[in-house]
Amino acid sequence: MDSCSYRLLPLKITNMEKWILKELGRTDLGDKRRTKRFMEIVSNLSNSPSATVPTASRTWAATKATYDFWDSPYIQPSMIRQRHIEATQERISQHQVVFIGHTRHHRTQLYEAKSTIWSRIS
């Protein structure tokens, strides 16, 4: 959280917002305003995961900004995924063994983390 200067709420930061800041706060979308908007969108949607975008956004301006963000030619999904991938790699690099469950498979697998190289244990 130290590397991120964005605050999603002025009064109190929830656990979800702490996770958002830690996980996605260093996302590089080419402009700090885009990254701030992205963080606000994620916060709004995570606070109301089953709500529509207008309901989660709470205002017409925030709703329009969300749709404009999604339609922006300057933002590619890979830009967002990249930071999430890096945050995941940072978390798992702190452990020797990482359990990854697959919802599509009946069997689960264990992987051993060796920096960013994965080797199947069994």
C-alpha positions as CSV (number, residue, x, y, z in Angstrom):
1,M,0.0,0.0,0.0
2,D,2.9,2.3,0.5
3,S,3.6,2.6,-3.2
4,C,0.1,3.8,-4.0
5,S,-1.1,7.3,-3.4
6,Y,-4.8,6.7,-4.3
7,R,-7.5,6.9,-1.6
8,L,-10.8,5.5,-2.6
9,L,-12.8,6.9,0.3
10,P,-11.9,10.0,2.3
11,L,-13.1,8.7,5.7
12,K,-12.6,4.9,6.2
13,I,-11.0,2.3,4.0
14,T,-12.6,-1.1,4.1
15,N,-10.7,-4.4,3.8
16,M,-11.8,-4.7,0.2
17,E,-10.5,-1.3,-0.6
18,K,-7.2,-2.2,1.1
19,W,-7.0,-5.3,-1.1
20,I,-7.8,-3.1,-4.2
21,L,-5.1,-0.7,-3.4
22,K,-2.5,-3.4,-2.7
23,E,-3.5,-5.6,-5.7
24,L,-4.2,-3.0,-8.3
25,G,-2.8,0.3,-7.0
26,R,0.3,0.2,-9.2
27,T,-1.6,-0.6,-12.4
28,D,-0.2,1.5,-15.2
29,L,-2.8,2.7,-17.6
30,G,-0.7,5.5,-19.0
31,D,-2.2,8.3,-17.0
32,K,-2.8,8.7,-13.3
33,R,-6.3,9.9,-13.9
34,R,-7.2,6.6,-15.7
35,T,-5.7,4.6,-12.9
36,K,-7.7,6.6,-10.3
37,R,-10.9,6.1,-12.3
38,F,-10.1,2.3,-12.5
39,M,-9.7,2.1,-8.8
40,E,-13.0,3.9,-8.2
41,I,-14.8,1.6,-10.6
42,V,-13.4,-1.5,-8.9
43,S,-14.3,-0.1,-5.5
44,N,-17.9,0.8,-6.6
45,L,-18.4,-2.6,-8.2
46,S,-16.9,-4.6,-5.3
47,N,-19.0,-2.7,-2.8
48,S,-22.1,-3.8,-4.7
49,P,-21.2,-7.0,-6.6
50,S,-24.7,-8.0,-7.6
51,A,-25.8,-4.4,-8.5
52,T,-26.1,-3.0,-12.0
53,V,-23.4,-0.5,-13.0
54,P,-25.7,2.5,-12.4
55,T,-26.7,1.3,-9.0
56,A,-23.1,0.5,-7.9
57,S,-21.9,3.8,-9.3
58,R,-24.5,5.8,-7.4
59,T,-24.4,8.8,-9.7
60,W,-25.0,9.4,-13.4
61,A,-21.5,11.0,-13.7
62,A,-19.8,7.9,-12.2
63,T,-22.0,5.6,-14.3
64,K,-21.0,7.4,-17.5
65,A,-17.4,7.5,-16.4
66,T,-17.5,3.7,-16.0
67,Y,-18.9,3.1,-19.4
68,D,-16.5,5.7,-21.0
69,F,-13.6,3.9,-19.2
70,W,-14.6,0.5,-20.7
71,D,-15.0,2.1,-24.1
72,S,-11.7,3.9,-24.0
73,P,-9.2,3.1,-26.8
74,Y,-6.4,3.9,-24.4
75,I,-7.1,1.1,-22.1
76,Q,-6.5,-2.6,-23.0
77,P,-7.5,-5.5,-20.8
78,S,-3.9,-6.7,-20.8
79,M,-2.9,-3.5,-19.0
80,I,-5.2,-4.4,-16.1
81,R,-4.4,-8.1,-16.1
82,Q,-0.6,-7.4,-16.0
83,R,-0.7,-5.7,-12.6
84,H,-3.0,-8.4,-11.2
85,I,-0.5,-11.1,-12.5
86,E,2.4,-9.3,-10.9
87,A,0.6,-9.0,-7.6
88,T,-0.2,-12.7,-7.7
89,Q,3.4,-13.6,-8.4
90,E,4.6,-11.4,-5.6
91,R,2.2,-13.1,-3.1
92,I,3.0,-16.6,-4.2
93,S,6.8,-16.0,-4.3
94,Q,6.6,-15.8,-0.5
95,H,5.7,-19.4,-0.2
96,Q,7.5,-22.7,-1.1
97,V,4.3,-24.6,-1.9
98,V,1.1,-23.0,-3.3
99,F,-2.2,-24.9,-3.5
100,I,-4.2,-24.0,-6.6
101,G,-7.7,-25.4,-6.9
102,H,-9.4,-25.7,-10.3
103,T,-13.2,-25.4,-10.4
104,R,-13.3,-27.2,-13.7
105,H,-11.4,-30.2,-12.5
106,H,-12.2,-32.9,-10.0
107,R,-8.6,-33.3,-9.1
108,T,-6.5,-30.5,-7.5
109,Q,-2.8,-30.0,-8.0
110,L,0.0,-28.7,-5.9
111,Y,2.6,-26.4,-7.4
112,E,6.0,-25.4,-6.1
113,A,6.9,-21.8,-6.6
114,K,10.5,-21.2,-7.8
115,S,10.6,-17.5,-8.5
116,T,8.3,-17.3,-11.6
117,I,8.9,-20.9,-12.7
118,W,6.3,-23.5,-11.7
119,S,7.0,-27.2,-11.5
120,R,4.2,-29.7,-11.0
121,I,4.7,-31.8,-7.8
122,S,1.8,-34.3,-8.4
